Structures are given as C-alpha cells and as structure tokens.
Amino acid sequence: MTASPDQAPDQTLATDATPAFDQNASGPQSSLDTNNAPDAFETAPRGGVSWRHVSRFTTATVVIGALIAWQVVSDLHVFPPIALPSPIAVWHAFFRLLTKGYGGHSLLEDIWISSLRIAIGFVGAVAAGVPIGLLMARNDTVFRVIDPFLQFGRPVPPLAYIPLLVVWFGIGELPKILLILVGTIPVIIIGTISGVKATPILRISVAQTLGASEGQIFRHVILPSALPEIFTAMRVGIGVAWTCLVAAELIAADQGLGWLVQYAGQALQVAIVIVGIIVIGILGYAMELVIRVIERRVVPWRGHG
C-alpha cells in the first residue's frame, strides 16, 4: 500500500526526531539524569521505604547491638570492672566531666582547645600542602628538590618529632600545631600530586586546541580534575591530624583531650579514658563530614562520571 502525501511529512518528522532524542539522551539531559541518580536510588517507590532510611536503621541497630553486647560482657565480669566499665558507668563519667570536669579542666574546655589546635594545624597543612603539591606535579625541578625530603620524613612517626619540637619551641601551643602540620602535610602533598597526574591528557589537548593559555588550562582543566583527589587527601589527613594531636598532648600538654586520656589513665580512671576516646572519635568523624559537605559543593560532579 502506498503512503499518501499527507502521511509522508509525519513519517519524515518521526524519522528525524529519533536521532535528536538519542543525542539528547547522551548529552546534557543524560548528565542531568546521572546527577539525579543517587536521589532516585535512595528514594523508594511510593508506599515503600527509602534506602537512606534502611541504612540509618542498620547503623542504629549495629550501634545499639554493640552497646548491649558491651553491657552483657560487663555484667558477666569477663573483665574486671576497673578494666572494662559498663556503658552506664561511662555515661555517668561523661556527665561528671561535663559538670565537674577532671584535673582542673572541664570537658568542654578540653574539646575546645583540642579542636582549635586541630583547626589551625590542619588548615595550615592544607594551605601549604596544596600549592606545594601543585608545583611538584607541574615542575620537575621543584619535584626533585622537595621529594627526597618528603619521602624521608613521611615514614617517621609523629612521636619522634616531639622531643625536637619541645626543645626548639618549648611546651606551648606552637610545637603541637607544628606537629599536626608536619604529620599531615605529606598526605596533602601526595594527594595533590596524584590528582594532577591523573588529569586526562585528552582534556588538556582539547583545551590547547581551543587556544587556551597555560594559566587557563591550569585553572579550568587541571585544578578541577585534581580537586577530588585533594579532598580525598584532606579526609585522610584529618585522621592523621588527630593522631598527631593526641600524640603531642600525651607528652607536652596540660590541657586537651589527649592529655585527659593520659591523665585519667595514670589514675586508672578507665571510664574517663573511654569517654575521651569516644569524644575524639566523634569529633574526628564530625570534621570528616564537614569536609564531605564542602566537597559536594566544590566538586559536585564527583561520582557522576
């Protein structure tokens, strides 16, 4: 049967529309759908339960189960009460620290001073480590000058630096902040170098073909490509920073969470030691979450191809 003239334009329009739809599916619209994919995955169909709620329920169940197991072990006296106090005893110790403090300082004062030390040292490590890493990745001479010192100092544990820092700078705040900076900056530098080296050559070639200058290539191609690795290094570095801080406060401090843990441990106040450990873990996790939030805003394309 021969198509009528009135039907021919409709068939032609339908034929032309199909490639246009495919192009849009692989172009900006596809990118938009990909960016919305996590929300679509986390949101269950109407009447169901979202994956996010399931994940939170699982986390809460694990935490509650761990606390119950801890209480049971404590009630059975598997370990002496002085070695493993019950969760209830730790909870009471927490409130005593909040209301009365320990060793002449309240818990909030210890949290504040430790957080301040971490913030100054970590921000200093990022502010110095990222530019150094960018220079090392882009300039072979700079890399050859700095890399031997970086690789030499990286395996040295933070505790080894404490005697030198105390002799050079005393027992004030400066040696503690410097210890955090010295311990954290290698992680930031290495992460930055890795991010720059991982920049796809095709992106740089396309930018050069379009007439971009070296500065434009760096700002619009290399730096955005390196940002995911830089934020990963920051998330690792915040844990290293807390390790360095606690190490410094164990030896050369009279205030702070690390000092609290050691001072209470010497008096066999294990409940207070556990409170200090839990507070350090919560603060470290909270700071890591802050870095994640900043990463989502600065690098919104990460994880979306």
ABEGO torsion letter per residue (X at the ends): XBBBAAAAAAAAAAAAAAAAAAAAAABAAAAAAAAAAAAAAABBBBGBBBAAAAAAAAAAAAAAAAAAAAAAAAAAGABBAAABBBAAAAAAAAAAAAAAEBGGBBAAAAAAAAAAAAAAAAAAAAAAAAAAAAAAAABAAAAAAAAAAAAAAAABBAAAAAAAAAAAAEABAAAAAAAAAAAAAAAAAAAAAAAAAABBAAAAAAAAAAGBBAAAAAAAAAAAAAAAAAAAAAAAAAAAAAAAAAAAAAABBABEAAAAAAAAAAAGBAAAAAAAAAAAAAAAAAAAAAAAAAAAAABAABGAX
